[in-house]
Amino acid sequence: MGNKKILDVLIIGAGPIGLACGIEAKKKSLNYIIIEKGCLINSVFNYPTNMTFFSTSERIEIGNVPFVSHGIKPTRREALEYYRRVNGFYKLNVNTYEKVLDIENYENYYKIPTDKNNYFAKNVIVATGYYDNANLMKVPGESLPKVKHYFDEPHPYAYHKTIVVGAGNSAVDVALELFRIGAEVTMVIREDKIKSSIKYWVKPDIENRIAEGSIGVYFNSEISEIREKEVGIKTPTGKVTVKNDFVFAMTGYHPDYGFLKKIGIGLDDNNNPLFSKDTFETNRKGICLAGVVCGGKNTDKYFIENSIEHSKIIIDMLALNKKAPGPQIPETSNERRS
């Protein structure tokens, strides 16, 4: 039987912010590991194939590694290549396809069981993002295979009748991509217009397509029911039924509230996580949040570019508070809960 050393910090999530935390930990000579339930940069990997970032490349650089893209705005493919290169440059300690199950509290450290191992750490950083959890419409028929909460590429839907739900950047991008490959596109939007936050180089395009009737739209409307070959829509003038093959519900995403609750992170009445705005430490001492997970339901508050600084703030605090290395913990030990 081998022994397991207590880590200075375990980082949950290998997205851009999780990697940034690992880089800062390595710079401070902290003993760390990054655990990711999917692939490296899993959320970016699951972005639409043809997606272009809102930010320019230099705004989402981490670890002082230059990000040079072909255009002003980097693509998903370029971002995946860039973050792989950063990971390789720093030789970060990352375990992918391993899921953290819990964070168990002991006297002066944490035990973190995963579906593959048990880890022990003085501190934990939760950098899990929110892209894995779609906001559901909660209407009959939403579980049908024709309903998609994520969009990969437009080709499979060419010449089909499609509905796109939402008024944000994701919905607009999907609607335009579908339109350009010959799909019949109808948008269903709760608001009375497209959101003002739409990417400035895209906004005129979608507005013109709607104005000329190339893309249909129901404003101030909601889907009421989804069936195999049609969709019911609640509009200001009454219910309408439209023929339909596929529904793309671009209704946004949210953090994994169930996991946050399970590991004891406090949430307010709106399910927004509670943490110190100065240190990002939660109600559980030594457990910090980093990145877009901090925003809770307000998923437009934090992005890669304004969350990178979280990593330095948190790691600086942990390095300052670092104590002497802890004892060796046997794999078969029966630790007592506090």
C-alpha positions in Angstrom: 0.0 0.0 0.0 1.3 3.4 -1.0 0.7 6.7 0.8 -1.1 9.8 -0.5 0.3 13.2 0.2 -2.1 16.0 1.1 -2.1 18.4 -1.9 -2.0 22.2 -1.3 -4.9 22.6 -3.7 -7.1 20.5 -5.9 -8.7 22.3 -8.9 -12.0 21.0 -10.3 -12.4 21.9 -14.0 -9.8 22.1 -16.8 -11.3 25.0 -18.7 -9.4 28.2 -19.3 -9.8 29.4 -15.7 -9.0 26.0 -14.2 -5.8 25.9 -16.3 -5.0 29.5 -15.2 -5.3 28.4 -11.6 -3.0 25.5 -12.3 -0.4 27.8 -13.9 -0.5 30.1 -10.9 -0.2 27.2 -8.5 2.8 25.9 -10.3 4.4 29.4 -10.3 4.0 29.4 -6.5 5.4 25.9 -6.1 2.1 24.6 -4.7 1.4 20.9 -4.9 -1.8 20.7 -7.1 -3.8 18.6 -9.5 -6.6 19.6 -11.9 -9.5 17.1 -12.2 -11.8 17.4 -15.3 -14.9 15.2 -15.9 -14.6 15.6 -19.7 -11.8 16.4 -22.1 -9.3 19.3 -21.8 -11.2 22.6 -22.3 -14.4 20.6 -22.3 -16.8 23.6 -22.5 -15.0 25.1 -25.5 -14.9 21.7 -27.2 -18.7 21.6 -27.0 -19.1 25.0 -28.6 -20.6 25.1 -32.1 -18.1 23.9 -34.7 -18.0 27.2 -36.5 -18.2 29.5 -33.5 -16.2 32.7 -33.3 -15.4 34.2 -29.9 -16.7 37.6 -28.9 -13.3 38.5 -27.3 -10.2 39.2 -29.3 -7.4 36.6 -28.8 -5.2 38.6 -26.5 -8.0 39.0 -24.1 -8.3 35.3 -23.4 -4.6 34.5 -23.1 -3.4 32.8 -20.0 0.0 32.2 -18.5 1.6 34.9 -20.7 1.5 32.6 -23.7 0.7 34.6 -26.8 -2.6 33.7 -28.6 -2.2 34.5 -32.3 -5.4 33.9 -34.4 -5.9 34.4 -38.1 -8.7 36.9 -37.6 -9.4 39.6 -35.1 -11.8 37.2 -33.3 -10.4 33.6 -32.6 -12.4 30.6 -33.6 -13.3 27.5 -31.5 -10.7 25.5 -33.4 -8.0 28.0 -32.7 -8.9 28.2 -29.0 -8.7 24.5 -28.6 -5.2 24.5 -30.2 -4.1 27.4 -28.1 -5.1 26.0 -24.7 -3.6 22.6 -25.6 -0.4 24.4 -26.4 -0.6 26.3 -23.0 -1.2 23.0 -21.2 1.8 21.4 -22.9 4.1 24.4 -22.3 3.5 24.4 -18.6 3.2 20.6 -18.3 0.2 21.0 -16.1 -0.9 18.1 -13.9 -4.3 17.4 -15.4 -6.5 14.3 -15.1 -9.3 14.2 -17.7 -12.4 12.0 -17.9 -12.5 11.8 -14.1 -15.5 13.1 -12.2 -15.3 14.6 -8.7 -18.1 13.2 -6.6 -17.9 15.1 -3.3 -15.7 17.2 -1.0 -15.6 15.6 2.4 -14.6 17.7 5.4 -12.1 16.4 7.9 -10.2 18.2 10.7 -7.6 20.2 8.7 -7.9 19.0 5.1 -10.4 17.7 2.6 -10.9 14.3 1.1 -12.1 14.5 -2.5 -13.5 11.2 -3.9 -13.8 10.8 -7.7 -15.1 8.0 -9.8 -11.5 6.8 -10.1 -9.6 7.7 -7.0 -9.5 9.5 -3.6 -7.5 12.7 -3.2 -6.6 14.8 -0.1 -6.1 18.5 -0.2 -5.9 21.5 2.1 -7.8 23.7 -0.4 -10.1 23.2 -3.4 -10.9 25.5 -6.3 -14.2 24.9 -8.1 -13.9 26.2 -11.7 -16.6 24.1 -13.2 -18.3 26.8 -15.4 -21.9 26.3 -16.4 -22.1 25.1 -20.0 -22.9 21.5 -19.1 -26.3 22.5 -17.7 -29.0 23.8 -20.1 -31.9 25.9 -19.0 -35.0 23.9 -19.9 -38.2 25.3 -21.3 -40.2 22.9 -19.2 -42.8 22.2 -21.8 -44.4 19.0 -23.0 -42.3 17.3 -25.7 -39.0 18.9 -24.7 -37.5 15.4 -24.2 -38.1 14.4 -27.8 -34.9 13.7 -29.8 -35.7 16.5 -32.2 -35.1 19.1 -29.4 -31.5 20.2 -29.1 -30.0 22.4 -26.3 -26.6 22.4 -27.9 -25.7 23.1 -31.5 -22.8 21.4 -33.3 -23.0 22.2 -37.0 -25.7 23.1 -39.5 -25.3 20.5 -42.2 -27.6 17.7 -40.8 -30.5 20.2 -40.8 -30.3 21.4 -44.3 -33.8 21.8 -46.0 -35.6 21.0 -42.8 -38.1 23.1 -40.9 -36.4 24.5 -37.8 -37.3 26.6 -34.8 -34.7 28.5 -32.8 -35.7 29.6 -29.3 -33.9 32.6 -27.8 -32.7 36.2 -28.6 -29.1 36.1 -27.5 -25.8 35.5 -29.4 -26.1 31.7 -29.5 -29.7 31.8 -30.9 -28.7 34.3 -33.5 -25.6 32.4 -34.6 -27.7 29.2 -34.9 -30.5 30.9 -36.9 -28.0 32.4 -39.4 -26.0 29.2 -39.8 -29.2 27.2 -40.4 -30.5 29.8 -42.9 -27.3 29.8 -44.9 -27.5 26.0 -45.5 -31.0 26.1 -46.7 -33.0 25.3 -43.6 -36.4 27.0 -43.1 -35.8 29.0 -39.9 -38.3 30.5 -37.4 -37.2 32.2 -34.2 -39.4 32.2 -31.1 -38.4 35.1 -28.8 -39.9 36.1 -25.4 -38.8 39.7 -25.7 -40.0 42.2 -28.2 -36.7 42.4 -30.1 -33.3 40.8 -30.6 -31.1 41.5 -27.6 -28.9 44.6 -27.8 -25.9 42.6 -26.6 -25.7 40.7 -30.0 -22.2 40.8 -31.5 -22.0 44.1 -33.4 -20.8 42.4 -36.6 -23.7 40.0 -36.5 -26.6 42.2 -35.4 -27.3 43.9 -38.8 -27.2 40.5 -40.5 -30.0 39.0 -38.3 -32.1 42.2 -38.4 -31.9 42.3 -42.2 -32.8 38.6 -42.5 -35.9 39.1 -40.3 -36.9 42.3 -42.0 -36.8 40.7 -45.5 -38.7 37.6 -44.2 -35.9 35.1 -44.9 -36.0 34.2 -41.2 -39.4 34.1 -39.6 -39.9 35.3 -36.0 -42.5 35.4 -33.2 -41.7 38.1 -30.7 -43.2 38.2 -27.2 -43.9 34.5 -27.7 -43.1 31.1 -26.1 -43.3 27.5 -27.1 -46.2 25.8 -25.4 -45.8 22.2 -26.7 -43.5 20.2 -28.9 -44.8 17.3 -31.0 -43.1 15.0 -33.6 -44.0 17.1 -36.6 -45.2 20.4 -35.2 -44.8 22.9 -32.4 -47.4 24.9 -30.5 -46.5 28.6 -29.9 -48.1 31.0 -27.5 -48.2 34.4 -29.1 -49.7 37.8 -28.1 -52.6 37.1 -30.5 -53.2 33.6 -29.4 -51.8 30.1 -29.9 -50.5 29.0 -33.3 -49.2 25.7 -34.6 -46.3 25.4 -37.0 -44.8 22.4 -38.8 -41.4 21.5 -37.5 -38.6 19.0 -37.8 -36.1 20.3 -35.2 -36.1 22.7 -32.3 -32.9 24.4 -31.1 -33.5 25.7 -27.5 -30.7 28.3 -27.1 -32.2 29.3 -23.7 -28.9 29.6 -21.9 -27.1 27.5 -19.2 -26.5 27.5 -15.5 -24.0 26.1 -13.0 -24.5 22.6 -11.5 -26.5 23.7 -8.5 -26.9 20.1 -7.3 -23.1 19.7 -7.1 -22.6 23.1 -5.4 -25.3 22.1 -2.8 -23.8 18.6 -2.3 -20.3 20.0 -1.5 -21.9 22.5 0.9 -21.5 25.8 -1.0 -24.1 28.4 0.2 -26.6 29.7 -2.3 -28.8 32.7 -2.0 -32.6 32.7 -2.8 -31.8 33.0 -6.5 -29.4 30.1 -6.5 -26.4 32.4 -6.9 -23.3 31.0 -5.0 -22.1 32.9 -2.0 -18.4 33.8 -1.8 -16.1 36.6 -0.8 -15.7 39.1 -3.6 -12.2 39.8 -2.4 -10.8 36.3 -2.0 -13.4 34.1 -3.8 -13.5 31.9 -0.7 -16.9 30.3 0.0 -18.6 29.6 3.3 -16.4 26.5 3.5 -12.9 27.6 4.5 -10.4 26.8 1.9 -12.9 26.1 -0.9 -13.0 28.9 -3.5 -14.9 29.5 -6.7 -13.2 30.7 -9.9 -14.5 31.7 -13.3 -18.0 31.9 -14.7 -19.4 29.6 -12.0 -19.2 32.7 -9.7 -22.1 34.3 -11.7 -24.7 31.7 -10.8 -27.8 32.6 -12.9 -26.1 35.7 -14.1 -24.2 34.0 -16.8 -23.4 37.2 -18.6 -21.5 38.6 -15.7 -18.3 36.6 -15.9 -16.4 35.6 -19.1 -13.0 34.1 -19.7 -11.4 37.6 -20.1 -12.7 39.0 -16.8 -12.3 35.8 -14.8 -8.6 35.1 -15.5 -7.7 37.4 -12.6 -9.5 35.1 -10.2 -6.7 32.6 -10.5 -4.0 34.9 -9.3 -6.1 36.3 -6.5 -7.0 32.9 -5.2 -3.5 31.3 -5.5 -1.8 34.3 -4.0 -4.1 33.9 -1.0 -3.5 30.2 -0.7 0.3 30.6 -1.0 0.2 33.3 1.7 -1.7 31.0 4.0 0.3 27.9 3.2 1.5 26.0 6.2 4.0 23.2 6.6 3.3 20.1 4.5 0.8 17.9 6.0 1.3 14.3 7.1 1.2 11.3 4.8 -2.3 9.8 4.6 -2.5 6.0 4.1 -4.9 4.9 1.4 -6.7 2.6 3.8 -6.9 5.1 6.7 -10.2 5.6 8.5 -10.2 9.4 9.0 -12.6 10.8 11.5 -15.0 13.5 10.3 -15.0 16.7 12.2 
